[in-house]
Amino acid sequence: MTDDESGRPQSFRYDGEVRPGEKRQFRYEVGETYLGDPVEIPVTILNGTEPGPRVCMTAAIHGDELNGVKVLQEVAARYSPAEIHGTLVLLHVVNVPAYQAQQRYIPIYDQDLNRSFPGKAQSNTAERMAHRVYDRFVSQCDLGLDFHTSTRNRTTMYHVRADVDNPDVARLAEAFGANVILSGEGEASSLRAVASRNGTPTLTVEMGKAHRFQPGLVDKALEGVESVLATYDVYPEGSVAEPSWRKVMRPDEEKRWLRAETGGLVEMRWGPNPLVHEGETICTITDHFKHEEHVVDAPFTGLIVGVLENPVALPGHPLCHLVRISNETREEIERQITGGEFDGYRSYGQRWMADDEEAE
């Protein structure tokens, strides 16, 4: 994909051409409005003066997920063709109709663009858009980073989702440098699953809340981007992230949803970091008169990976998703806590999702 046999850098071609040493920013048509006006996504292509991998980065596949939009804006401004060995392909806002409406799905039909890849040229709106994006840009790249946040009324801890059973994807996830990796192939028609199956190792970056910029998370993601570019020699001058601990959560690991046994008002007591020890109180549920209180304690020492944000619950509602961790991981997390690594953790909204794991 990247070089010809002579090892020279190549032009990136979509419907147009971006030559080596060129940075081009433009809008690319992926559909039409009811009035017949074009629906165009903002794109930056930065083609380096030296040969190397092509790295695709995507944001706002769900239109209300904005942290990634800011990440790509900063990436586009931070690097120049003279510094890059390879090509950066930045799709700043993939789901323009949903972005304009500030909602998750494509308006009117509520189609999920991230369940529509690789798309079809002759199909519904979402699949047509997905086809244009995938065929013209993603499929031509060697690596992919897809930026997401949680959906409305939820928050998500900074983490990546990746199929670590795929060695190429595992290398990419390690290069990004996040502490937490949620392992799995992902939904079959999601961008990362389709791209990874087709030879473009891709991971999803989950980070924070919808409808806002969170500077702390944006900065962490920019560090992750630089680490990937440095690891793959796309930006040889960059720094490779070396987290002091990493937790890979596989589908078969011990996890437990703690659920409400009574209805009432929920008050979260965990924090300010996601580590809880066996017997610690995670939350309480009280009636409106505060006559009865149900205390929910941690059944084992673990890492909180899912938390209810709605402060009211019915019997059976999920309250907390807890994953058991090893003593070695616990000790390292405790050292990080002592060093201030998790200061402000809850105040920045860096918590995982509530009652499912369908954000990406």
C-alpha positions as CSV (number, residue, x, y, z in Angstrom):
1,M,0.0,0.0,0.0
2,T,2.7,2.4,1.0
3,D,5.6,2.3,-1.3
4,D,6.5,1.1,-4.8
5,E,9.4,-1.3,-5.3
6,S,11.9,1.6,-5.3
7,G,10.9,2.5,-1.8
8,R,9.8,6.0,-2.8
9,P,6.7,7.7,-1.1
10,Q,3.5,7.4,-3.1
11,S,0.6,9.7,-3.8
12,F,-2.6,9.0,-1.9
13,R,-5.5,8.8,-4.3
14,Y,-9.2,8.9,-3.5
15,D,-11.1,10.8,-6.3
16,G,-8.3,13.3,-6.2
17,E,-4.6,13.0,-5.4
18,V,-2.3,14.1,-2.6
19,R,1.3,13.9,-3.6
20,P,4.3,13.2,-1.3
21,G,5.2,16.3,0.7
22,E,1.7,17.7,0.4
23,K,-1.0,18.5,3.0
24,R,-4.5,18.9,1.7
25,Q,-7.7,19.8,3.6
26,F,-11.0,19.5,1.8
27,R,-14.6,18.3,2.0
28,Y,-15.6,15.0,0.5
29,E,-19.1,14.2,-0.7
30,V,-20.6,11.1,0.9
31,G,-24.3,11.8,0.2
32,E,-27.0,14.3,-0.4
33,T,-29.6,16.2,1.6
34,Y,-33.4,16.3,0.9
35,L,-32.7,19.4,-1.1
36,G,-30.1,17.7,-3.2
37,D,-27.2,19.6,-1.6
38,P,-24.1,17.6,-1.0
39,V,-23.3,16.0,2.4
40,E,-19.6,16.5,2.8
41,I,-17.1,15.3,5.4
42,P,-14.0,17.4,6.4
43,V,-10.8,15.5,5.5
44,T,-7.1,16.2,6.1
45,I,-4.6,14.1,4.2
46,L,-1.0,14.7,5.2
47,N,1.4,12.9,2.9
48,G,5.0,12.7,4.2
49,T,8.1,13.3,2.2
50,E,9.4,9.8,3.3
51,P,7.8,6.4,2.7
52,G,6.0,4.7,5.5
53,P,2.6,3.4,6.7
54,R,-0.7,5.0,6.0
55,V,-2.6,5.7,9.2
56,C,-6.3,6.5,9.1
57,M,-8.0,8.3,12.0
58,T,-11.8,8.7,12.3
59,A,-14.0,10.7,14.6
60,A,-17.8,11.4,15.1
61,I,-19.0,8.2,13.5
62,H,-21.6,8.9,16.1
63,G,-22.6,12.5,15.7
64,D,-22.7,13.5,19.4
65,E,-19.2,12.1,20.3
66,L,-17.0,15.2,20.2
67,N,-13.7,14.5,22.0
68,G,-12.3,12.7,18.9
69,V,-13.2,15.7,16.7
70,K,-10.9,17.8,18.9
71,V,-8.2,15.2,18.8
72,L,-8.2,15.1,15.0
73,Q,-8.2,18.9,14.8
74,E,-5.1,19.0,16.9
75,V,-3.4,16.1,15.0
76,A,-4.0,18.0,11.7
77,A,-2.3,21.1,13.1
78,R,0.5,19.3,14.9
79,Y,2.3,17.4,12.1
80,S,3.8,18.4,8.8
81,P,4.7,16.4,5.7
82,A,8.4,17.1,6.4
83,E,8.2,15.2,9.7
84,I,6.1,12.3,8.5
85,H,7.2,9.0,7.1
86,G,4.0,7.8,5.4
87,T,0.6,9.3,5.3
88,L,-2.0,10.5,7.8
89,V,-5.6,10.3,6.7
90,L,-7.9,12.2,9.1
91,L,-11.7,12.0,8.7
92,H,-12.7,14.7,11.1
93,V,-16.5,14.1,11.2
94,V,-17.6,10.9,9.5
95,N,-21.3,11.2,10.4
96,V,-22.1,14.8,9.3
97,P,-25.9,14.5,9.4
98,A,-25.9,13.3,13.0
99,Y,-23.2,15.8,13.9
100,Q,-25.3,18.7,12.6
101,A,-28.3,17.4,14.6
102,Q,-26.0,16.7,17.6
103,Q,-27.3,13.2,18.0
104,R,-25.8,9.7,17.9
105,Y,-27.5,8.2,14.8
106,I,-28.3,9.5,11.3
107,P,-31.5,11.6,11.7
108,I,-34.9,10.5,10.6
109,Y,-34.2,6.8,10.2
110,D,-32.0,6.4,13.3
111,Q,-29.4,4.4,11.3
112,D,-26.2,3.5,13.2
113,L,-23.3,4.3,10.8
114,N,-21.0,2.1,12.9
115,R,-23.2,-0.9,12.2
116,S,-23.0,-0.3,8.4
117,F,-19.5,-1.1,7.3
118,P,-18.1,-1.8,4.8
119,G,-21.3,-0.5,3.2
120,K,-22.8,-0.8,-0.2
121,A,-22.9,1.6,-3.1
122,Q,-26.6,0.9,-3.7
123,S,-28.4,0.6,-0.3
124,N,-29.7,2.8,2.5
125,T,-28.3,6.1,3.5
126,A,-25.9,4.7,6.2
127,E,-24.5,1.9,4.0
128,R,-24.0,4.3,1.1
129,M,-22.1,6.7,3.4
130,A,-20.1,3.9,4.9
131,H,-19.2,2.6,1.5
132,R,-17.8,5.9,0.4
133,V,-15.8,6.4,3.6
134,Y,-14.4,2.8,3.6
135,D,-13.7,2.4,-0.1
136,R,-12.0,5.8,-0.7
137,F,-10.1,6.2,2.6
138,V,-10.0,3.5,5.2
139,S,-9.4,0.5,2.9
140,Q,-6.2,2.2,1.5
141,C,-4.6,2.5,4.9
142,D,-2.3,0.2,7.0
143,L,-3.6,1.2,10.5
144,G,-6.7,2.7,12.0
145,L,-7.7,4.6,15.1
146,D,-11.4,5.2,15.6
147,F,-12.3,7.8,18.3
148,H,-15.5,7.5,20.3
149,T,-17.1,8.6,23.6
150,S,-20.0,7.2,25.5
151,T,-23.6,7.9,24.4
152,R,-25.8,10.5,26.1
153,N,-26.3,10.3,29.9
154,R,-23.3,8.0,30.4
155,T,-19.6,8.4,30.7
156,T,-16.7,6.1,29.7
157,M,-13.3,5.6,31.1
158,Y,-10.4,6.2,28.8
159,H,-9.6,2.8,27.2
160,V,-9.2,1.1,23.9
161,R,-11.2,-1.8,22.4
162,A,-9.2,-4.2,20.2
163,D,-9.1,-7.8,19.1
164,V,-5.9,-8.7,20.9
165,D,-6.1,-12.3,19.5
166,N,-5.1,-10.7,16.2
167,P,-1.3,-10.0,16.6
168,D,-1.3,-7.0,14.3
169,V,-4.2,-5.4,16.3
170,A,-2.5,-6.4,19.6
171,R,0.6,-4.5,18.6
172,L,-1.4,-1.4,17.7
173,A,-3.2,-1.5,21.0
174,E,0.0,-1.9,22.9
175,A,1.5,1.0,20.9
176,F,-1.4,3.3,21.8
177,G,-0.4,3.0,25.5
178,A,-3.7,2.9,27.3
179,N,-3.8,1.2,30.6
180,V,-7.1,-0.7,29.9
181,I,-7.8,-2.8,26.8
182,L,-11.2,-4.3,26.3
183,S,-10.5,-7.3,24.2
184,G,-12.9,-8.6,21.5
185,E,-13.6,-8.6,17.8
186,G,-16.4,-6.0,18.1
187,E,-19.7,-5.8,16.3
188,A,-19.3,-7.5,12.9
189,S,-20.3,-4.4,10.9
190,S,-18.4,-1.9,13.0
191,L,-15.6,0.0,11.4
192,R,-12.8,-1.5,13.5
193,A,-14.1,-5.1,13.0
194,V,-14.4,-4.8,9.2
195,A,-11.1,-3.0,8.8
196,S,-9.2,-5.4,11.0
197,R,-10.7,-8.4,9.2
198,N,-9.7,-6.9,5.9
199,G,-6.0,-6.3,6.8
200,T,-6.1,-2.8,8.3
201,P,-5.5,-3.3,12.0
202,T,-7.9,-0.9,13.8
203,L,-8.8,-0.1,17.4
204,T,-11.5,1.9,19.0
205,V,-10.5,4.6,21.5
206,E,-13.3,5.3,24.1
207,M,-13.0,8.5,26.0
208,G,-15.4,10.4,28.2
209,K,-18.8,12.0,27.6
210,A,-20.8,13.0,24.6
211,H,-21.6,16.6,23.7
212,R,-18.4,18.2,25.1
213,F,-14.7,18.5,24.9
214,Q,-12.7,17.1,27.8
215,P,-9.2,18.5,27.6
216,G,-7.6,16.0,29.9
217,L,-8.8,13.1,27.8
218,V,-7.9,14.9,24.5
219,D,-4.4,15.3,25.8
220,K,-4.1,11.6,26.7
221,A,-5.4,10.6,23.3
222,L,-2.9,12.9,21.6
223,E,-0.1,11.1,23.6
224,G,-1.5,7.8,22.3
225,V,-1.5,9.0,18.7
226,E,2.1,10.1,19.0
227,S,3.0,6.8,20.6
228,V,1.5,4.9,17.6
229,L,3.2,7.1,15.1
230,A,6.5,6.7,16.9
231,T,6.2,2.9,17.2
232,Y,5.5,2.5,13.5
233,D,8.2,5.0,12.5
234,V,5.6,7.4,11.0
235,Y,6.9,10.1,13.3
236,P,10.4,8.9,14.3
237,E,11.0,11.9,16.6
238,G,7.9,11.0,18.8
239,S,7.8,9.4,22.2
240,V,6.5,5.9,22.8
241,A,4.1,5.6,25.7
242,E,5.1,3.0,28.3
243,P,2.3,2.7,30.9
244,S,3.4,1.3,34.2
245,W,0.4,-1.1,34.2
246,R,-1.9,-2.5,31.7
247,K,-5.1,-4.5,32.1
248,V,-6.4,-6.6,29.2
249,M,-9.9,-7.6,29.8
250,R,-10.9,-10.7,27.9
251,P,-14.4,-12.0,27.4
252,D,-13.8,-15.0,29.6
253,E,-12.4,-13.1,32.6
254,E,-14.3,-13.0,35.9
255,K,-16.7,-10.1,35.7
256,R,-19.8,-9.5,37.7
257,W,-22.7,-7.1,37.3
258,L,-23.9,-6.0,40.7
259,R,-27.6,-5.3,40.4
260,A,-30.1,-3.5,42.5
261,E,-32.2,-5.7,44.8
262,T,-34.5,-2.8,45.8
263,G,-35.8,0.3,44.0
264,G,-34.9,3.8,45.2
265,L,-32.3,6.5,45.0
266,V,-28.7,5.5,44.2
267,E,-25.7,7.3,45.7
268,M,-22.3,6.2,44.4
269,R,-19.7,5.9,47.1
270,W,-16.8,4.4,45.1
271,G,-13.8,6.6,44.1
272,P,-12.1,8.8,43.5
273,N,-10.4,6.0,41.5
274,P,-11.7,2.9,39.9
275,L,-10.0,0.4,42.2
276,V,-12.3,-1.1,44.9
277,H,-11.3,-3.6,47.6
278,E,-13.3,-6.5,48.7
279,G,-15.9,-5.3,51.2
280,E,-15.8,-1.6,50.3
281,T,-19.1,0.1,49.7
282,I,-19.7,0.9,46.0
283,C,-23.1,2.5,46.4
284,T,-26.2,2.7,48.6
285,I,-29.9,2.6,47.6
286,T,-32.4,4.4,49.8
287,D,-36.1,5.0,49.8
288,H,-37.4,8.6,49.5
289,F,-38.0,8.8,53.2
290,K,-34.5,7.6,53.9
291,H,-35.9,5.0,56.3
292,E,-34.4,2.0,54.5
293,E,-30.9,1.8,53.0
294,H,-29.5,-1.1,50.9
295,V,-25.7,-1.1,50.9
296,V,-23.8,-2.6,47.9
297,D,-20.3,-3.8,48.7
298,A,-17.6,-5.1,46.4
299,P,-17.6,-9.0,46.5
300,F,-13.9,-9.0,45.5
301,T,-11.1,-6.6,44.8
302,G,-11.3,-5.4,41.3
303,L,-11.5,-2.6,38.7
304,I,-14.8,-0.8,38.1
305,V,-15.6,-1.0,34.4
306,G,-19.2,0.0,34.3
307,V,-21.3,2.3,36.5
308,L,-24.9,3.4,36.5
309,E,-25.1,7.2,36.2
310,N,-28.9,7.6,36.5
311,P,-29.4,8.2,40.3
312,V,-32.6,6.1,40.4
313,A,-32.9,2.3,40.1
314,L,-35.4,-0.5,39.9
315,P,-34.8,-4.0,41.2
316,G,-32.6,-5.7,38.7
317,H,-31.0,-2.5,37.3
318,P,-27.2,-2.9,36.8
319,L,-25.3,-0.7,39.3
320,C,-21.7,-1.6,38.7
321,H,-19.6,-3.9,36.5
322,L,-16.6,-5.2,38.4
323,V,-13.6,-7.1,36.9
324,R,-11.3,-9.1,39.2
325,I,-7.6,-8.1,38.9
326,S,-4.4,-9.9,40.0
327,N,-2.5,-8.9,43.1
328,E,0.4,-7.6,40.9
329,T,-2.0,-5.3,38.9
330,R,-3.6,-4.1,42.1
331,E,-0.2,-3.3,43.7
332,E,0.8,-1.3,40.6
333,I,-2.5,0.6,40.5
334,E,-2.1,1.4,44.2
335,R,1.3,2.8,43.5
336,Q,-0.2,5.0,40.7
337,I,-2.9,6.2,43.0
338,T,-0.3,7.2,45.6
339,G,1.6,9.1,42.9
340,G,-1.5,11.1,41.9
341,E,-2.2,9.3,38.6
342,F,-5.9,9.1,39.3
343,D,-6.4,12.6,40.9
344,G,-9.7,14.1,39.6
345,Y,-10.7,10.8,38.1
346,R,-14.4,11.1,38.8
347,S,-14.6,14.8,38.5
348,Y,-13.4,14.6,34.8
349,G,-16.2,12.0,34.1
350,Q,-13.7,9.3,33.3
351,R,-16.0,6.4,34.2
352,W,-17.1,3.5,32.1
353,M,-20.6,3.0,30.7
354,A,-23.7,2.1,32.5
355,D,-25.8,-1.0,31.6
356,D,-24.2,-2.3,28.4
357,E,-21.0,-2.1,26.3
358,E,-22.5,-0.9,23.0
359,A,-20.9,2.5,22.8
360,E,-18.5,2.0,19.9
